[in-house]
Amino acid sequence: MMNYDYDKYRDKRAKVLGVKKRGLGFGALAGLVSMVIVLGLGVAVIPKSIAFFQARHLDDAIYKLQAKTAWPGEVLDDLAGQAGVRSVTAADNGSRIVVTFNRSKTDVHKFSIFFSEHGLQAVLLNKMSHGQRLKMLEKEAHFEAL
């Protein structure tokens, strides 16, 4: 005697009983939900991770001239061209500058030598992490808006 093969007659049984497949199966639904969760976390975490890795070696040094005058433009241009310097930003009145630099390529000591070579007496007011300074600027902007 031959055994009854359920797979062979599955479609016929479904037609006779009126069973219709509707929607997604549990596996497909679970896969879809997990994919949405993973992609959502990726969208939230990946940009912050990339920003951290791009700025992890950056420091900011804030300088002021001893003579309390504005910084010469050619000195700022020469400083911006130094190896490891990402940007040089002058303050509102031009007496202070913020040098953003890669600490693995250069250091504050090299800037002191650079300023003395150009005959400037610059005072280092502060050295801090670039990310820390950006957070501080965001907080200041928030409090100024109030």
ZAMARRO-974109 format. One record per residue: residue number from 1; x, y negated, z negated of N, C-alpha, C in turn. Coordinates in pm, whole numbers, plus 32768, in hexadecimal, padded with zeros to 4 digits. Each point is the difference from the previous one (the first is absolute). Example, Ala and Ser with C-alpha at 12.3 -4.5 7.8 and 13.67 -1.06 7.14 Angstrom:
BEGIN
NODE seq   nu   nv   nw  cau  cav  caw   cu   cv   cw
NODE   1 8527 8239 7CF4 7FA7 7F89 8000 805A 7F88 8000
NODE   2 7FDD 7F97 8048 8052 7F89 7FFA 7FB3 7F93 7FB7
This chain:
BEGIN
NODE seq   nu   nv   nw  cau  cav  caw   cu   cv   cw
NODE   1 8052 8075 8000 7FAE 7F8B 8000 8058 7F83 8000
NODE   2 7FD5 7F9E 804A 804D 7F86 8012 7FD1 7F97 7F9B
NODE   3 8061 7FBD 7FC0 7FDF 7F97 7F9F 7FCC 7F83 8047
NODE   4 7FAC 7FB8 7FB9 7FC7 7F85 8035 806A 7F92 7FF8
NODE   5 8018 7FBB 8070 8066 7F97 8007 7FBB 7F78 7FED
NODE   6 8018 7FC4 7F8C 7FC0 7F80 7FE0 802E 7F8F 805D
NODE   7 8080 7FFF 8022 8034 7F94 8054 7FC5 8004 808D
NODE   8 7FE8 8078 8031 7FCE 800F 8088 7F73 7FC5 800F
NODE   9 7FAE 8010 7F9B 7F75 7FD4 800A 7FE4 7F81 7FAF
NODE  10 8065 7FB9 7FD7 7FEE 7F87 7FAE 7FAD 7F96 8049
NODE  11 8020 7FE6 807F 7FB6 7F9A 804B 7F6D 8028 8013
NODE  12 7FE8 8081 801B 7F76 802E 8011 7FB2 7FEF 7F7F
NODE  13 803D 8026 7F90 7FBE 7FF2 7F7F 7FE0 7F6E 7FE3
NODE  14 805E 7FA7 8020 7FEC 7F72 7FE7 7F8B 7FCB 8052
NODE  15 7FF4 802E 807D 7F90 7FD3 8054 7F7B 8033 7FCA
NODE  16 7FFD 807E 7FDA 7F83 803B 7FD0 7FD6 7FC1 7F7C
NODE  17 805F 7FEB 7FA5 7FDF 7FC9 7F7D 7FF2 7F68 8002
NODE  18 802C 7FC0 806C 7FF5 7F6F 800C 806A 7FB6 7FAF
NODE  19 806F 8040 7FE4 806B 7FBF 7FB4 8051 7FAA 805F
NODE  20 800D 7F82 7FDC 804E 7FA5 8053 8074 7FCA 7FAE
NODE  21 8073 7FF5 8041 8073 7FC3 7FBC 7FEE 7F69 8003
NODE  22 800A 7FC3 7F8C 7FF1 7F6F 7FFA 8076 7FC6 7FB1
NODE  23 802F 7F8D 802B 8065 7FB7 7FB5 8087 8043 7FFF
NODE  24 804F 7FD4 7FA3 8088 8033 7FF1 8004 8070 7F9B
NODE  25 805B 805A 8015 8016 8068 7F9E 804B 7FC7 7F89
NODE  26 8007 804F 7F94 8042 7FD0 7F87 8094 7FE6 8018
NODE  27 8042 8057 804A 808F 7FEF 801B 801C 7F81 804F
NODE  28 7FAD 7FE7 8064 8013 7F87 8051 7FE5 7F83 7FAD
NODE  29 7F99 8004 7FAD 7FE0 7F8E 7FAB 806E 7FE7 7F99
NODE  30 8033 806A 7FC3 806D 7FF0 7F9E 807E 7FCB 8044
NODE  31 801C 8031 8077 8074 7FCD 804B 7FF1 7F6E 8024
NODE  32 7F88 7FD9 8028 7FE6 7F74 8024 800F 7FA4 7F86
NODE  33 7FCA 8029 7F8F 800A 7FB0 7F86 8091 7FF3 7FD4
NODE  34 804A 806E 8002 808C 7FF9 7FD6 8052 7FAA 8060
NODE  35 7FE1 8004 8081 8048 7FAD 8061 7FE3 7F6C 7FE6
NODE  36 7F84 7FDE 7FE1 7FDE 7F75 7FE1 8049 7FD1 7F83
NODE  37 8008 8055 7F9B 8046 7FDC 7F85 8095 7FEB 801A
NODE  38 803F 805C 8047 808F 7FF5 801C 801E 7F86 8057
NODE  39 7FB1 7FE8 8067 8016 7F8B 8055 7FE6 7F7E 7FB4
NODE  40 7F9C 7FFF 7FAA 7FE5 7F89 7FB0 8072 7FE0 7FA1
NODE  41 8036 8066 7FBF 8073 7FEA 7FA9 8079 7FD4 8050
NODE  42 8010 8039 8077 8070 7FD9 8055 7FF8 7F6F 8029
NODE  43 7F89 7FD2 8020 7FED 7F73 8027 801E 7FA5 7F8A
NODE  44 7FE1 802D 7F87 8016 7FAC 7F8A 8092 8002 7FD3
NODE  45 8044 8072 800C 8085 8010 7FC6 8071 7FE3 8062
NODE  46 7FF2 8028 807C 806E 7FF7 8060 8030 7F70 8017
NODE  47 7FAA 7F9C 8014 8035 7F78 8014 8050 7FCC 7F89
NODE  48 7FD2 8020 7F86 804B 7FD4 7F89 8087 8046 7FF9
NODE  49 8004 807E 8025 807F 804A 7FFF 8061 7FC7 8066
NODE  50 7FCF 7FE1 8076 8056 7FC6 8068 8034 7F78 7FD3
NODE  51 7FAA 7FAE 7FC7 802B 7F7C 7FD0 8068 800E 7F92
NODE  52 7FEF 8062 7FA7 8062 8015 7F96 8087 8027 803A
NODE  53 8000 805E 805F 807F 802E 8038 8045 7F94 8052
NODE  54 7FB4 7FA5 803C 803E 7F94 804C 803C 7F96 7FA4
NODE  55 7FC8 7FEE 7F89 802D 7F94 7FA8 804A 8033 7F84
NODE  56 8023 807F 7FFA 803A 8034 7F85 808D 7FCC 7FE5
NODE  57 804A 7FD7 8066 8088 7FCE 7FEC 8006 7F67 8004
NODE  58 7F8E 7FBE 8006 8000 7F6E 800E 7FFE 7FBB 7F78
NODE  59 8052 7F99 7FF3 8003 7FAA 7F8B 7FF1 7F70 802E
NODE  60 7FD5 7FAB 7FA5 7FF7 7F71 801B 805C 7FB6 7F9F
NODE  61 804B 7FA2 8036 8055 7FAA 7FAE 7FD2 7F71 8016
NODE  62 7FE9 7FB9 7F93 7FD3 7F75 8007 8075 7FA6 7FDA
NODE  63 8024 7FA7 805C 8071 7FA6 7FED 7FD2 7F70 8000
NODE  64 804E 7FAC 7FBA 7FEA 7F70 8000 8088 7FBD 8009
NODE  65 8006 7F92 8049 807D 7FB5 8009 8017 7FB2 7F7F
NODE  66 807E 7FFC 7FD6 8025 7FB7 7F87 7FE2 7F6B 8011
NODE  67 8012 7FCC 8079 7FEF 7F71 801B 7F6D 7FD8 800E
NODE  68 7FA5 8060 7FF8 7F6F 7FE7 800A 7FDB 7FB9 8082
NODE  69 8041 8027 806B 7FE0 7FCB 8085 7FC7 8071 8054
NODE  70 7FD4 7FDD 8076 7FC9 8066 805B 8071 8053 803B
NODE  71 7FE1 807C 801F 8063 805A 803B 801A 7FD9 8091
NODE  72 807D 8000 802C 801D 7FE6 808E 7FC8 8070 8057
NODE  73 7FC2 7FDB 806F 7FBF 8061 8057 8061 8063 803E
NODE  74 8078 7FD2 8026 8061 805C 803E 8031 8068 7F9C
NODE  75 8008 7FDC 7F80 8028 8062 7F9A 7F95 806B 7FF2
NODE  76 7F83 7FD6 8002 7F92 8062 7FF6 7FFE 805D 8079
NODE  77 801C 7FC9 8076 8005 8053 8078 8074 8064 7FF9
NODE  78 8075 7FD1 7FD0 8073 805A 7FF0 7FE3 806C 7F99
NODE  79 7FBD 7FD9 7F94 7FDE 8060 7F97 7F9E 8069 8034
NODE  80 7FA0 7FD5 8050 7F9F 805E 8039 8043 8062 805F
NODE  81 8071 7FD9 803A 8048 8058 805C 805E 8062 7FBC
NODE  82 800E 7FF8 7F7C 8057 805B 7FB6 7FC8 808F 8005
NODE  83 805A 8060 7FF7 7FD7 808D 8000 7FB0 801E 7F82
NODE  84 7F8F 803F 8011 7FAC 8028 7F8F 7F9A 7F99 7FD6
NODE  85 8007 7F87 8035 7FA0 7F98 7FDB 7F86 800D 805A
NODE  86 7F8D 8010 7FC3 7F85 800E 804E 7FC0 7F79 801D
NODE  87 7FFB 7FA8 7F9C 7FC5 7F7C 8018 8036 7F9C 7F9C
NODE  88 7FFD 7F81 8028 8024 7F90 7FAA 7F8C 7F9D 8008
NODE  89 7FC3 7FE5 7F8C 7F8B 7FA9 7FFC 801E 7F89 7FA6
NODE  90 7FEA 7F88 8032 8013 7F87 7FAF 7F7F 7FE1 7FB5
NODE  91 8010 7FC8 7F87 7F8C 7FD9 7FAF 7FC3 7F80 8038
NODE  92 7F99 7FCF 7FBE 7FB5 7F8C 8030 8058 7F85 8016
NODE  93 804E 7FDB 7F9C 8050 7F87 800D 808A 801A 803C
NODE  94 8021 807D 801B 807E 8021 8041 8075 800F 7FA2
NODE  95 7FEB 7FF1 7F7E 8071 800C 7FA3 801A 8091 7FD8
NODE  96 7F9E 8055 800F 8010 808D 7FDC 7FEE 8056 807C
NODE  97 8048 8070 8002 7FED 8062 806A 7FEE 8089 7FC2
NODE  98 7FB9 8054 8048 7FEE 808C 7FD9 803F 8054 806E
NODE  99 8064 8050 7FDA 8045 8057 805E 7FD0 808E 7FE8
NODE 100 7FBF 803B 8063 7FD6 808C 7FF8 806A 8053 8046
NODE 101 803A 8060 7FB7 8070 804B 8037 7FF6 8093 7FDA
NODE 102 8046 8052 804D 8007 8090 7FE7 8073 8018 7FA0
NODE 103 7FE2 802C 7F86 8068 800E 7F9A 8062 8070 801C
NODE 104 7FE0 8059 805F 805F 8069 8023 8069 7FCE 8063
NODE 105 7FE8 7F8B 803E 805E 7FCB 8061 804A 7F84 7FCF
NODE 106 7FC6 7FB4 7FA7 8040 7F86 7FCF 7FD3 7FE7 7F70
NODE 107 8040 7F9D 7FC1 7FDE 7FE3 7F75 800C 7F6A 7FE7
NODE 108 7FD7 7FD6 7F8A 7FFF 7F74 7FDB 808E 7FC8 7FFD
NODE 109 8060 8053 7FDC 808C 7FD4 7FFB 802F 7FCF 8089
NODE 110 7FD8 8044 8069 8026 7FD6 8087 7FC0 7F7B 8025
NODE 111 7F89 7FE6 7FCD 7FC0 7F7F 8019 804C 7F90 7FBA
NODE 112 802F 801A 7F86 804E 7F9B 7FB8 807E 7FDD 804D
NODE 113 8042 8066 8036 8078 7FE8 8052 7FDA 7FB1 807D
NODE 114 7F93 8022 803E 7FD1 7FBA 8078 7FE8 7F6C 7FE2
NODE 115 7FBD 7FE3 7F91 7FE3 7F74 7FDF 807F 7FB3 7FE0
NODE 116 805E 803E 7FBA 807E 7FBA 7FE1 8052 7FE8 807E
NODE 117 7FF9 805A 8062 8046 7FEB 807E 7FC7 7F88 804C
NODE 118 7F7F 7FE7 7FEF 7FBF 7F8F 8042 8003 7F81 7FAA
NODE 119 8044 8006 7F8F 800E 7F8A 7FAA 7F83 7FDB 7FB4
NODE 120 7FAA 8061 7FE5 7F84 7FE6 7FB6 8009 803D 7F75
NODE 121 7FD1 7FB6 7F9E 7FF9 8035 7F78 7F71 802E 7FE7
NODE 122 7FE9 807E 8019 7F79 8039 7FF2 7FF5 8049 7F7B
NODE 123 7F8E 7FF3 7FC2 7FE5 8040 7F81 7F99 806E 8018
NODE 124 8020 8078 7FD3 7FA1 806F 8009 7F9A 7FF2 7F90
NODE 125 7F86 7FE4 8023 7F97 7FEF 7F9B 7FC5 8084 7FD4
NODE 126 7FEC 805B 8060 7FC1 807F 7FDE 801C 8066 806E
NODE 127 8008 807D 7FD7 800B 8070 805E 7F99 8066 7FD4
NODE 128 7FAA 8027 805C 7F97 8061 7FDE 7FE1 8058 8078
NODE 129 7FBA 8068 7FE5 7FD3 805B 806A 7F9E 7FB6 805B
NODE 130 8008 801E 8081 7FA9 7FBD 8061 7F6D 8021 7FE4
NODE 131 7FE3 807C 7FE2 7F76 8027 7FE2 7FCB 7FBA 7F84
NODE 132 8056 7FF3 7F9A 7FD8 7FBC 7F86 7FE1 7F6C 801D
NODE 133 8050 7FC2 8053 7FE9 7F73 8023 7F7E 7FF0 804F
NODE 134 7FE5 805D 805C 7F83 7FF8 804D 7F86 800E 7FA4
NODE 135 8008 805A 7F9E 7F92 800F 7FA1 7FEE 7F81 7FAE
NODE 136 8070 7FC2 7FD9 7FF9 7F85 7FB3 7FC1 7F90 8053
NODE 137 8023 7FF7 8081 7FC6 7F9A 8056 7F6A 8017 8013
NODE 138 7FD6 807E 8009 7F71 801F 800C 7FB4 7FD4 7F83
NODE 139 803A 801A 7F8A 7FBF 7FD6 7F84 7FF8 7F68 7FF7
NODE 140 806C 7FBC 8027 7FFE 7F6D 7FFE 7F96 7FC9 805E
NODE 141 7FF6 803B 8077 7F9B 7FD2 8060 7F73 8018 7FC9
NODE 142 7FEF 806F 7FBB 7F7D 801F 7FC5 7FDC 7F98 7F96
NODE 143 8060 7FDD 7FA9 7FE3 7FA0 7F96 7FF0 7F72 8036
NODE 144 8046 7FDF 806D 7FF0 7F7C 803C 7F77 7FF2 8042
NODE 145 7FCA 8070 802E 7F7C 7FFE 8041 7F90 7FEB 7F9B
NODE 146 801B 801E 7F82 7F97 7FF1 7F9A 7FEA 7F73 7FDF
